[in-house]
């Protein structure tokens, strides 16, 4: 993800041939307000016989003078990946052939999902990894230029110190490390023996020790309390808080009856609330999306369907689901509904949650204590 020339750009894993997990390419969409999105042609896809012949997987924007991205390329069904770099045109619509800049180190079983950051004038890359014995890890590279990646070793381990509380995982996927206020926050997606789990956020400090960067984590918190949020990407876009969008998984979809499998969440911001990392809805996007006239919710139990947002008033409410249970809603909470996807943003600054299920949720509240309005971007 990147903001460039006044537009936000999102590149995402995409199979142009259908909603099945195969031949992954990079899709591309952009927006001038984070609410109205234009879908562009596929940025690039697997190169026959190349380092990404088996798929172009997660990656990141490469900060620098010219457009460039880095991502995990897989050549075949073997587990080892490489870091591929492609250079782009100024409009980000045309991309070069892939160039390999890093390979899986011999002491590492799994390496994936590069993320590049800048710290004290230095460009660094972290990658998710899995070590022999099932321990998750983070690898560190020095990125002197888009084509020069120097491996600095295993940077963080999952069985050591504060990070041991992150939760079960044999690989940390899609690591993101961004400054938030005067701290640094590390996002980790927990992959455990083929199962995609939750996402945690680790607050700490990025310091120098013997001339090398060192991340000192202080605490680990669950980032999203729902059942489908995974692999969020974070980016600095000139605003006070980092921009974050996550993947809302749609598991077990039948491609014969579904035309999609998964989507992006609403744009969010990563902030600290009483020292704890939380995701809040981007208010600029929310203002564009809330184009209708709000009306009071008359029913004590309202089934939530379609594309609406519900705002809870002074009295608390409950969101109930036949399979997923109940979510307590404090005053000021918002529930954003888009068909089978529900995003909950608490009014008290606590953890957001993202839910996906074919069966609808029901709002239980005192009559006329909540308001609802149709969601849809206003004309530009």
C-alpha positions, -999 to +999 in steps of 0.1 A: +000+000+000+012+035-008-001+071-011+014+087-042+005+118-061-026+124-040-040+089-044-040+058-021-030+027-039-036-009-028-021-040-044-037-072-034-034-110-040-057-119-068-065-147-092-080-131-123-093-165-135-117-171-106-123-171-068-099-200-062-064-201-046-043-205-077-018-186-099-018-156-076-012-122-092-012-087-078-045-068-083-044-030-081-070-004-070-066+033-061-087+060-044-086+097-038-105+095-005-102+059+007-139+054+000-144+055-038-120+030-054-110+026-090-100-009-101-070-010-125-057-038-147-038-065-129-004-051-120+016-083-127+013-120-124+034-152-123+063-154-148+064-187-166+097-204-157+106-175-135+112-170-097+075-163-092+060-190-115+040-205-087+026-172-075+033-135-066+026-134-029+026-108-002+050-079-003+053-042+001+062-008-014+099+000-016+105+036-005+128+054-028+131+078-058+114+054-083+084+032-079+093-003-068+078-032-049+091-063-032+073-095-027+076-133-020+080-152-053+077-190-054+090-209-084+074-243-077+057-263-050+088-264-029+084-243+003+114-220-002+107-186-015+127-157-028+123-119-025+114-105-059+117-068-068+099-051-097+102-015-108+071+004-120+061+032-142+052+066-126+014+058-129+021+023-113+003+006-142+033-011-159+059-032-141+093-048-150+102-084-149+110-098-114+146-097-101+156-119-072+173-100-044+172-125-015+168-162-010+157-183+020+187-187+043+199-223+050+190-221+087+154-211+079+126-234+069+101-208+057+106-172+046+078-149+033+062-115+032+089-087+031+081-054+047+105-024+042+108+005+067+131+035+072+148+042+105+174+068+112+182+073+075+186+035+070+163+013+049+156-021+066+135-051+056+118-076+079+103-109+068+081-135+084+098-169+090+096-203+105+126-220+120+133-258+124+114-271+153+083-250+146+094-217+161+082-185+144+107-157+137+114-124+120+144-120+097+162-088+091+179-074+060+197-041+052+183-027+020+211-005+005+191-002-028+162-019-044+186-045-058+209-049-029+196-068+001+221-079+028+209-105+052+216-096+088+202-128+104+173-139+126+161-108+143+132-119+166+122-154+179+088-165+190+099-185+220+118-157+237+107-130+261+076-110+256+069-124+221+063-158+236+029-146+246+019-138+209+000-171+206+004-205+188+023-202+155+050-219+135+054-190+111+048-153+116+033-140+084+030-105+070+050-086+097+046-049+097+067-025+118+055+012+119+060+041+143+029+051+163+032+082+183+065+078+202+065+040+200+069+013+174+043-013+168+050-047+152+020-065+136+022-103+133-003-127+116-002-161+133+001-191+110+001-224+129+006-255+108-016-245+080-042-227+101-046-190+097-051-176+132-054-142+147-033-110+144-014-095+173+002-061+178+035-057+198+043-023+212+079-015+219+109+006+210+132+005+180+167+012+193+203+010+181+227-015+197+263-019+185+253-002+153+224-025+145+186-020+150+170-038+179+132-040+186+124-042+223+088-054+227+070-043+258+035-059+254+015-081+230-022-076+224-048-092+201-055-066+174-089-077+162-115-097+181-134-112+152-132-144+131-119-134+097-093-106+100-058-115+088-026-102+071-032-065+076-009-041+058+003-008+073+016+023+055+027+058+064+007+083+043+015+117+059-014+115+084-010+113+122-016+076+124-006+047+101-031+036+075-041-001+079-063-024+058-068-061+065-079-091+046-114-103+055-112-141+048-140-160+033-132-196+039-148-226+023-163-207-006-178-227-035-165-211-067-195-226-085-219-203-067-196-174-054-180-148-076-154-137-049-134-151-020-123-125+005-122-088+005-104-058+021-117-042+053-126-006+056-096+016+059-084+020+095-059+038+115-035+023+141-035+043+173-025+038+209-054+038+235-040+039+271-008+024+257-026-004+239-026-006+201-061-005+186-076+000+151-101+028+145-121+036+114-106+062+091-129+092+097-123+107+063-135+075+045-164+072+070-177+107+062-178+099+024-195+066+029-222+079+053-242+096+026-278+088+038-300+103+064-298+084+098-331+072+112-338+058+147-339+020+151-375+013+162-372-024+168-358-040+200-343-066+178-332-056+143-317-080+118-288-063+101-288-068+063-276-050+032-251-021+035-258+000+066-240+015+096-256+015+130-245+039+157-253+030+193-266+059+215-263+065+252-277+031+261-255+001+255-266-026+231-258-062+221-249-077+187-260-113+186-253-141+161-267-177+162-232-193+157-206-166+167-222-155+200-226-119+213-207-087+211-213-061+238-217-026+223-208+004+244-223+039+238-209+054+207-201+021+190-205+017+153-215-015+134-207-014+097-225-041+077-218-050+041-238-082+033-220-110+051-192-089+065-196-070+098-170-046+113-175-034+149-158-002+162-163+002+199-172+036+213-149+032+243-117+028+224-114-009+229-106-036+203-123-036+169-136-068+155-143-081+120-168-109+114-179-129+084-207-154+082-236-160+058-262-157+086-270-121+096-264-105+130-292-091+152-289-058+170-306-058+204-312-024+219-338-003+235-361+012+208-349+045+193-315+044+212-296+036+181-296+051+146-290+034+112-282+048+078-275+034+044-238+031+034-226+042+000-201+067-013-215+101-021-208+113-057-173+128-060 
